[in-house]
Amino acid sequence: MKKIAILGLTGSIGRSAADVILSHRQEFQVVLASSHNNYQELFRLSHELAIPNLLLTNTELKSRITDTPENIRLYWGDSELSQLLAELNPDIVLNAISGSAGLYSSMVTLSLGIDLALANKESLVMAGHLINRELQRSAARLIPVDSEHSAVLQAIGSTPLSQVRKIILTASGGPFLQLPPEEFSSITVERTMQHPTWSMGPKITVDSATMLNKALEVIEAHWLFHKDYTDIQAVVHPQSIIHSLVEFCDGSLLAQLGFPNMKLPILYALSYPDHLISDLSSTNILDLPWLSFLPLDEERYPLYYLAVAASAAGGLMPTIMNAANEAAVTLFLERKISFPAIHRIVADTLNSQNNFPDPDLETILAANLETYSRIINDN
């Protein structure tokens, strides 16, 4: 039985992981779970999953929590995470923390030599070079959880990466695939939340509408599979049935298909390299819709192209881009800026910054906080 730690249990990916584990109790045991704010949901899920150790990263909640569930040890703050993981020694850590806050947990996990199932894009976006260095020093494995990267991993199999010519990631196109760009200024938060194929948290749903999310996945693929940005392509696939394709050096293409369901890539990440018998997902090919593909229109999705260019520049630019986007999305969700202003804020922030090559973790975290705070305070 695999011992698992789930960081970010109360978010969208964490709750899906809980469903996966409840369906495979004989395979997995959760020994640690964390949340930032949602302690009530954390306590509820800990009861369902019989989790003995819980971590709340928001230490300001200490004074509000008076009744801790029985047979539970409750810990506080990121500072206790490293010691906890070392003591519990899980077989794998699922990092389902949203946003830049997940980077620290990824670095701690790998530094301890523990396998990391990564659902936190920002870890590789902000610090892919540091993650890869840690992997070279560690016996740990990095296993992607995103459906697109899980599909690539499965398609490549044991084929050497040198024989992979191109990685093709698919995108639904979001809720505004057919909306004329001149009408983007009228987009509301409510319309943005109406994603056509996936059910996700607010931040990632906005990122899917701007296609920033797909840019982050291109960056992830660059670090995960060691391919140049020119060898990674994103295309619009409105049906979200094909999650990714891999083109090999002989011209053959392999694709992974399935109806949109995050439980399947979560299960594969936790059981990797095995495929467990499961009823969580099934795909009848006779039920599939017609499959179509479109290029990513730069006028419709300018943030995608801006973000990929910033990441190709390397250094601190990916961190600045990501922090500016996180701040802009926060402002949009709070109805303080328009939908097109998200791109404008990210572009203006990148244009005003000088790059810093090969930043260390402290520099990355400081730049991330400074950029985010400045944009929030200025708007």
N, C-alpha and C positions, 0 to 999 in steps of 0.2 A: 504494500500500500504506500502510495506516494504522500509525503508530508508537504503541504502547500501553505504558503503565506500569500494572502490577497491584500494588496495595498490599494485602497480606494474601493472598498467593498460596496459602498452605498451608491456609487455611480452607475451609469448605464452598463458598462462592461462588467463591473463587479457583480451586479445583480444577475446578469446573464451567466456569469461564472458560477454563482450560487446555484442557479438552476441546473447547470451542467453537473455540479458535484452532487446535488441531491438525487440526480438520476444515475449516478455512478458511485454510490457510497462505498462500494466494495473496493474501489480503485483509489480513492482520494480521501485524505483527512486534512482539514484546514486547522493548522496549529496557531495561526496568527492572522488577524485581519485589522485593517485600519480605516479610519474616516477622518475628515477634517472637522466638519461641523455636525453632521447628522447622527448624533449619538443614539437617538431613539431607534432609528432604522438599523444602526449597527448592533444595538442590543437585541433587536428582534431577530436579525439574521444570525447572530451568534447563537441564539437559542435553537433555531432551526438546524443549524449546521454543527452544533455542539463544539463551538470554538472556545478554547480555554483562555486565550490571551488576546486582548484588544488594545489598540493604540489609537488615541485621539491626538491629532497634531495641533489642534487649536487649544493651547493651554489656558485661554481665557474662560473656557467652559468649566474649569475645575470647581468654581464656586457655585455653579448651577446644578451640578450633578450630585445628588445626595444619596440616591439609591442605585448602587451597582448590582447587577444581577448576581445571583449566587453562583459559586464555583467559577467565577471570572476574575482574572487578574487584569487590572486596567493600568495602562501606561500612558505617559504624556510626552508629546513633543518629538520632533525628528531626532533629537539628541539621544533618545533611548533606542532608536531603531537598530543601530549597528550592534549594540550589546545583545538585544533581543534575538536578532537573526543568528548571531554567533552561538547563543545559548540553545536556541531551538533547533538550529541546523536543518531547516527545511530542504527538501530535495529540489524545490523550484519556487521562485517568487513570481507571482503575477503582478506586474506594475500596471494598475488600471487607474492611476492618478491622472486627473485632467490637467493639461497645461504644463507650464514651466516648473511648477512645484514638484513634478515627478522626477526631475533630473537627479536630485540628491539621492533618492532611493535607488535609482538604477546604478549609480556609481558605488554606493555602499554594498549592494547585492553582489556585483561583479568582483569588488575588492575582496569579498569573503569567499570567492570561488563557488558561489551558488548559481545554478542555472537561472536565467532571467527570461520569463515570458513577457514580452514587451508590447503593451498596448498604449504606451505613452510616447507619441511621436516626437515630442519636444526633446526628449533625451538625445536622440540622434541628430535632430535638427540643430540644437544648440551646441552639442559637444560630441559629434560623431567621431572626431579625431581622438578625443580622450577615451571614449567608450572602446574604440578599437585597440588603443594601447593597453587598456585594462584587460581586454580579452586576450591579448598576446601574453600577458603576464599570468593570467589566471587559467585554471582548468574549467572555468564556467563556459556554458553555451548560451548564446543569445538566440531566442526563438521568437519570431514575429507572431503577433496576434491579429493585426489588421487582416481583413479578409483578402486584400490584394496581395500582401506579402506572403501570407500563408499559401495562397494560390501559386505564387512564383516558386516558393520553397518546394511545394509538392510537384510542380511541373519539372523543375530542374532535377529533383531526385539526386542521384549519385553522379550525374554528369558534371565533369569539371567546368568551372566557371569560364575557363578559357574557350570553351566550345559554345558559349552563349553569345549570340550576336546582339540581341536586343531584348529588352524587357518592356512589355506593353501593359500599362495599368489602365483600367477602365474607370470611368466616372459616369454617374447617372445624368449629370448636367444640372442637377438641382431643380428647385421649383421655378426658376426663371429661364428655362431653356428656350421657351417660345416667346418670352416677353421682349418687345423691342427695347434696345438699350436706352433710347430717348425717354422711356417711361420709368427708368430705374429710380429716379428721384422720388417717385411716389410709393416705393416699396415700403411696406410696414413690417414691424416685427412679427405680427401675426401671420402674414403671408410667408415670411421667411421660414417660419417654423413648420410649414406644411411641406416637408420633404416628400418627394413622390414615392420613394422605395424603402428608406431606412428610418427607423425610430431611434433617435439619438438625443443627447443632451443639447441644451441651447447653444453653447459655444461652437461645438462641432457642426451643428446644423447650419449656423451662419457661415462657417468656413466652407461648408459644402455648397452653399449658394454662391459664394464668391469664387469658388474653386481653389481657395487657399489650402484647403484640406488636401487636395490632390497634389499641390506643390510640395507640401510637407511629406507626402507619401513618395514622391519622386526623390526627395532628399534622403528619406529612409532607405529606399531601394539602392541608392548610391553607396551608402555605408554598409548595408546588409550584404549586398551581393558584389561589391567592389567593381561596379561598372561606372564608366564616365557618364556625365549627364547627357552627352550626345547619343548614348546608347540606351537611354530610357525615354520612352514615349508615353504620353497620356492621350487617350481618346475618349470621346463621349459615347457611352453605351446605355441608352435610356432604360433598358429593361433590367439592368443590374443582375444579369444571369451569369455572364462570363466575368469572373473577378479579376483575372489577369491572363496574359498570354506570354509565352517565352518563345522567341525565335532563335533557333540554333544555327550554327555556322554553315550547315548544309541547306538552310532555307526552310526546314520543317518548323511547324508551329505546334505547340502544345498549350492547351487551355484547361483551366479548372472551372467547372460550372456548378451552379446550385442556386436555388431561390435565396433571396437575401435573408440571412440568419447568422448572427454573430456567434451563436452557440457552437457551430461546427468548427470554425477556426480556433475558438477558445479550447474546445476539447482536444483538437489536434496539437495545439501548443502544449497542453498539460500532459499529453500522452506521447509526445514526439520521442522517437521516430515511428511509433506504432500507431495504427489505426484501430481504435477500440470498437467493438460491437456496440451500436447505439441506435436508439429510435428518435434521437433529437432532430434529425433532418433527413429528408428523402426527396429525390427529384425524379419525377416521371417525365421522361423526355417528350412524351406525347402531350403533356400539359404545358410545355414551354411555349411562350409567345414567339413571334418572328423576332429575330435578333438583328439589330442594326448598329452602325457605328458612324460617328461624325467627328470631324476635327474640332479642336478647342479654338473657338473664335476669340481672337485677341481683343476685339472691341467689347465682347460680352464678358470676358474673363481676364481683364488686364492684371489683376492681382496675382494670378497664377504665374504669368510670365515674369512679373517683377520679382516674385519670391524665388523662383528658380534661378534667375540671374544673380540675385543677392547671395544665394547659397553657393553658386558656382564661384563667386568671388572669395568665399571662405573667410577665415579669420573670425572677427566679431560680427560680420554682416548678417549671418543667419540668426544670431541672437537678437540683434537690433530689429531685424525684420519681424521675428516672432513676437518680441515684446511689444512692438508697435501695433501689430495686429491684435494681440490679446487686449491691449488697451482700447483700441478702436472698436472691437467687438463689444467690449463691456459698455462703452459709451452708446453704441447703437442699441443694445438691449435695454439700456436705461432711457432710450428715446431722446438722447442729447445730440445725436448727429444723424445724418441721413445715411442710407445704404451706400451711395457712391462715395461718401466721405471716408469710408473705411480704406479704400484704395488711396485716396488723396493723403490721408494721414501717414500711411505706411511709406508712400513715395517721398513725401516731404521729410520724414524722419531719416530715411536712408540717405537722401541727398545732403543732409546736414551733418552727417557723421563721417569721421575719418576711420579707416579700418585699422585693425590691430591684429597682426598675424599670430597664429598659434597661441591663442589665449589659454590660460590655465583656468581651473574650475572657479577659483575665487574671482577672477576677472570677469568670467562669463556671468556668474550670479550677480555681481555688482552692476554690470552693464544692463542686465535684464531688469533689475529692480529700478535702477535710475531711469531707464527709458520708459518703462511702464508708468512710474509715478509722475514723471514730468508731463506725459501726454494727458493723463487723467486730471492733473492739477491745472493744466492749461486750457482744458475744455469744460 
